[in-house]
């Protein structure tokens, strides 16, 4: 095998599984946000497929809750950051940064966006929803 191919193979073998597969929420448990109030890592052996993505869970019970009503656990605005959307940009949120408004989880890009969002959640969310509707 040529040296360049060996190096390329070595680099690709260390790619995170979450990056190499269609993992929803980067492998975090969508039920954990509401039940634990934090981003809970899911397990590789407890997952389900929904909307073309693999969703991982910390427990079989969480998977059963999700499968009974996946829309109630999926992040709002399809996982895009409401702060970015309110500024006209369609940027994905980071599953480690989130807020829960009502019964809906919204992902934000950073701690800074989380602080900005919490300063005026109602108007930011209204504007983000308006922009989101125009992008659909």
Phi, psi and omega in degrees: 000138181290147182305320180297319178294324178296315179297315180299315178299318180297319179293316182291332181288346179258008178292135179301137178303326181296329179278333184269356180231170178272070181270125175287144176055027179060022179094000178282152182282117181295333179284329182300329179302315183275322183281326182253342182073021180207168177281111183256124178297137175276168179257146180297329185270359177234098184211169174210161178257131176210131180053041176075008181239153175264122181254130183252152186224152178280339181210161177295325179296318178296320178298318180297319177299314180298312183296333178288331182200070186300327182298330181286343180253346178290143182295146177295157179057029178058028178086001177280149182290123180296329179294314178297315179300319181296341176260012176083011181247135180263092183234134181293146174279163177263125184298348177274347180242116186208162170225155175244120178242119187065238177251013186250136176268133175239133179267139178242161184284332188199173174299322180299314178294326178296317177296316178300316181299316184289343176289328181206064187300323184296309183288324178295317181292322177298315180292320179298318179294322178296314179295317180301316180298324180285338180273340185295000000 
